[in-house]
Amino acid sequence: LLGISAQKDQEISVFTGVFIIVWFGSAVVTINAKLLGGTVSFFQSVCVLGYYIFPLVIVAFIAIFVKKVIIRLPLVVFAFLWSSWASINFLSSSHLSNRRALAVYPLFLFYFAIGWM
């Protein structure tokens, strides 16, 4: 979706950049949770974090048609909060109760970077 609004010669670069950021960010968040003692498997966490990006994908689709920042900004904030809330609930189920803040910080950075795009 982000490649649609890019220039014709930059579509592949935009897709590659988004793909790498999503995979690398999911991997970092997952490795962080595993190192903190989480009980979730690597591929399960990467897949679930990918599903939680969906609200941000919806906002990216809306942004194709709506160019006003005053409308897009609240939508991005809402999608960021929705994705973060769902992911926090997922990480809470992996037995990180006393280290929850250490696991949530990279998660916020991950979704913030995706929302910023």
Secondary structure, 3 states (H helix, E strand, C coil): CCCCCCCHHHHHHHHHHHHHHHHHHHHHHHHHHHHCCCCCCHHHHHHHHHHCCHHHHHHHHHHHHCCCHHHHHHHHHHHHHHHHHHHHHHHHCCCCHHHHHHHHHHHHHHHHHHHHC
